[in-house]
Amino acid sequence: MSDSLFIEKTDESCDSVSGIVDYIRFQNEENGHAVFDIDVNDTYLVTAVGKVPYLDVGDKITVYGKWTLHPVYGKQFQIEAYEKGLPDDPKSMELYLSSGAVKGIGPKTAHKIIELFGNDAFLVIENHPDWLTDIPGVTRKKAEEISKSFKTVSGSRYVMMFCKDFFTPQTSMRIYNKWGGAAVDMIRSNPYMLCDEFQGIGFRRADQIAIQLGEKLDSYNRILHGLLYCLSDESAKGGHTCLPRDYLIDQSCLLLFDDCAENRMLVSEVAEKAVKSRELIAVMYDGEEFIFRPDAYMAESGIASRLAKINATCPSLDASNALGFIRMIERQSGIAYSDEQKNAMYQAMTNGVFILTGGPGTGKTTIIKALLSIFSSIGFKISLAAPTGRAAKRISEATSSEARTIHRLLEMEYSEDEKAEFRRNESNTLEADVIIIDEVSMVDVFLMDSLLKAVKNSARIILIGDYNQLPSVGAGNVLHDIINSGMFTTAKLTEIFRQSENSLISSNAHLINCGSLPETSKKAGDFFFLKRYDEKAISDTVIDLISERLPAKYGKDVIEKIQIITPSRKGESGTDNLNALLQDRLNPASPEKAEKKYRSLVFREGDRIMQTRNNYSAEWETKNAQKGLGIFNGETGRIISIDSENNTMSASFDDKVCEIDNAMLEDIEHSYAITVHKSQGSEYPVVIIPLYSCAPMLQSRNLLYTAITRASKMVILVGKPNVLSKMVENNYHVKRYSMLKKFIQDLK
């Protein structure tokens, strides 16, 4: 079997060296730069330097270039071009398999494979993996995994080489994993597909490929995809579902032509044609035209129509019966509910769609528990869910009722083309008569649309969330738009219940929400402000609190209960710097802990980690052998072990254990410190919040409010008094363009 790759030699007079890659001294996974030794005919080693992406020990290689003399390392071969293929003799084949290039094969297994199959080893691995079970310790499952990994490695080389001038090896591998051997043909046919199918691949990169393949600068296809990308990019950055037409045209001109004037007419004409062909959707609102991508338009209009349908068709409980159930639950629970709470329960029972909002400590969970009891006593089937695993776990513990993520509720599965699909939809609706969703402020338009499609017309849906928290990371402003439409019954809780004599978390959150400074003068209690005026002093204090001061007072177990939540990734007290410092302090390097380097990060056994992007294909298994797919954006976990032979990590995300390979590492980062946006929907016993100089847009009231309301037992602010004042005073909310409110109101 051969899988050689050929690069045009830049100069026919180049010297050349041929042999087997014996040892890789250095390899940059981002740009492919490598320093490695080539074994030439088992007689001598040559040190070669240059760009050779996806290089493995055992590769058969011919390099072209010039000999150079390094002042420190001596004679080296500077690579200008190369040819690379799989080894074809037993010795180099064993070397290749021993390198870890193929998942599931280490040095011992490699030796046994070569010993048994010799020159035919690669053919056996690729075409007859069941033969590998003749080797002691190789099960049928492991043999299939080895074969799959081998095919992936060998089959990806052509894709890797085609993409090497445009993408990192990791991104190229992601492309191969999704599109397989057809990847190059798909890229050639329409490079702009890369923007839609792969997060992190921008228009300019795809455009660079398209132009090299002959795409005209003024082509309809190029300009249309520029418009579509601007809509997607603005959605990702600002949460917009649509954009004003003039703004979209201006941004697209900048993207496509680096100007807003000369080509504006051309871009405008393409937009007009795309609207007529329904490749873009236009909506008029208050005399201004807004442009949607079709998927965002369908999601928002779908949410509006489904909410209206459910509200109109769900049978309402009789008013007197509803009041009777409230009196019944008061007797059973021994709780005298406030008028606000009774009204909320009543409205939940007498409306098909009901929204409950309120800040921390106002009794939202108390109402959920009461409604669960009431609806259960009637005999209704109930589903309780939340956007994230942590939010679902928290509401489950608080109510003593099973709660699932929305993805699990909808029975998410992974299609053959690697897209998330839900088994529960309009043709296979949920059986539940009552669906209660907590933390709705986190839900974007696409997830809400999928949820509502799966709700039967006779069911009622209860949406619960805090109106004053940050909106969803994804597109839309779902909770705000539904409430502000005024078309569905909403109850707002204002009275604080969850507050003991010394508790300040809830009351301070409400003070901040009203534009007042929090109470920080009390020496005892659960809310503290440690004033620091120097950027480094802030980060030093944060590190000292979690590693020394709090453990000294409350015991070492408290470390696991602390979460540092910071406004930004950047700066002395941003997540990037704090995570590096905290890893060194809380989980230092040790001979007993395996490590894995990835780009600028070092992952170590015992590290706290976070998933930063939805991975619908990630396989996981719980302790009780329950299996499933999907690790989602914002889920936090811990590295259990690192397998250097198979080049994988095992990590636990709450009760889910997942194996993480190299292709998944792009979406993993440390989580000793996390941003406020990533903390949404979670609750931690102790929250430490650094207040330091960062981007003005991150010094806002609702961001501080969201961070504080993540804590259940204690909040510690560390930083500058003037930053605290600025955040409390700054009630600016970033504008999100959305039409959900309009679509709902248009249905009345």
Secondary structure, 3 states (H helix, E strand, C coil): CCCCEECCCCCCCCEEEEEEEEEEEEECCCCCEEEEEEEECCCEEEEEEEECCCCCCCCEEEEEEEEEEECCCEEEEEEEEEEEECCCCHHHHHHHHHCCCCCCCCHHHHHHHHHHHHHHHHHHHHHCHHHHHHCCCCCHHHHHHHHHHHHHHHHCHHHHHHHCCCCCHHHHHHHHHHHHHHHHHHHHHCCCHHHHHCCCCCHHHHHHHHHHCCCCCCCHHHHHHHHHHHHHHHHHHHCCCEEEHHHHHHHHHHHHHCCCCCCHHHHHHHHHHHHHCCCCEEEEECCEEEEECHHHHHHHHHHHHHHHHHHHHCCCCCHHHHHHHHHHHHHHHCCCCCHHHHHHHHHHHHCCEEEEEECCCCCHHHHHHHHHHHHHHHCCCEEEEECCHHHHHHHHHHHCCCCEEHHHHCCEEECCCCCEEECCECCECCCCCEEEECCHHHCCHHHHHHHHHCCCCCCEEEEEECCCCCCCCCCCCHHHHHHHHCCCEEEEECCCCCCCCCCCHHHHHHHHHCCCCCCCCCCCCCEEEEECCCHHHHHHHHHHHHHHHHHHHHCHHHHHHEEEEECCCCCCCCHHHHHHHHHHHHCCCCCCCCEEEECCEEEECCCEEEECCCEEEEEEECCCCCEEEEECCCCEEEEEEEECCCCEEEEEECCEEEEECHHHHHHEEECCEEEHHHHCCCCEEEEEEEECCCCHHHCCHHHHHHHHCCEEEEEEEEECHHHHHHHHHCCCCCCCCCCHHHHHHHCC
